[in-house]
């Protein structure tokens, strides 16, 4: 097993998991009464909050709605496609070997 295969098998699930967590974070924003510091919601909040804090300083809420999780879903989806999609960089490297 070579390095690109290991990278693919590691990076793919991580990017997919982060995308899923940000989608769940978007759903949780619909419910203002949810306490993100309690189980099970902290499982979604803990890994996503470090990404959201700096972006919130750059992108203010639009109409009172925090759109930063939507931006991160786009970023992680784009990264996954660029790196691991059918024409992705890592996919192409794997085919060369």
C-alpha positions in Angstrom: 0.0 0.0 0.0 1.5 3.3 -1.1 1.3 6.8 0.4 -1.4 8.1 -2.0 -3.7 5.2 -1.2 -3.3 5.7 2.5 -3.9 9.4 2.0 -7.0 8.7 0.0 -8.4 6.2 2.6 -7.7 8.7 5.4 -8.5 12.0 3.9 -11.8 10.9 2.2 -13.6 9.9 5.4 -12.2 12.9 7.3 -13.6 15.4 4.7 -16.9 13.5 4.5 -17.2 13.5 8.2 -16.5 17.2 8.5 -19.0 17.9 5.8 -21.6 15.9 7.6 -20.8 17.6 10.9 -21.3 21.0 9.3 -24.6 20.0 7.8 -25.7 18.8 11.2 -24.5 22.2 12.6 -26.7 24.0 10.0 -29.7 21.9 11.1 -28.9 22.8 14.8 -29.0 26.5 14.0 -32.7 26.1 13.2 -33.3 25.3 16.9 -32.2 28.2 19.1 -33.1 26.3 22.3 -30.5 23.7 21.7 -27.6 23.9 24.2 -24.4 23.0 22.2 -22.5 22.4 25.4 -24.6 19.3 26.3 -24.6 15.8 24.9 -25.3 14.8 22.1 -25.0 18.3 20.6 -21.4 18.9 21.8 -20.4 16.0 19.5 -21.3 18.3 16.6 -20.2 21.6 18.1 -16.8 20.6 19.4 -15.1 19.7 16.1 -16.8 22.5 14.1 -16.5 25.5 16.4 -12.7 26.0 15.8 -13.5 26.5 12.1 -16.5 28.7 12.7 -15.0 31.2 15.1 -12.4 32.9 12.8 -14.9 32.9 9.8 -17.5 34.6 11.9 -15.1 37.5 12.3 -15.0 37.9 8.6 -18.6 37.0 7.6 -21.3 38.6 9.8 -24.7 37.0 10.1 -27.1 37.8 7.3 -30.5 38.8 8.6 -29.6 37.3 12.0 -28.7 34.0 10.4 -25.2 32.5 10.8 -24.1 31.4 7.3 -20.6 30.3 8.3 -21.5 26.6 8.5 -22.8 26.8 4.9 -19.6 28.3 3.8 -17.6 25.5 5.4 -19.8 22.8 3.8 -18.9 24.4 0.5 -15.2 24.5 1.3 -15.0 20.9 2.5 -17.0 19.7 -0.5 -14.8 21.6 -2.9 -11.6 20.2 -1.2 -13.0 16.7 -1.4 -13.8 17.1 -5.1 -10.4 18.7 -6.0 -8.4 16.1 -4.1 -10.4 12.9 -4.3 -13.0 13.4 -7.0 -12.8 11.5 -10.4 -10.4 14.1 -11.7 -8.9 14.9 -8.3 -5.2 15.5 -7.7 -4.7 12.5 -5.4 -6.9 10.3 -7.6 -4.8 11.1 -10.6 -1.6 10.4 -8.6 -3.0 7.0 -7.6 -3.7 6.1 -11.2 -0.1 7.0 -12.3 1.3 4.4 -9.9 
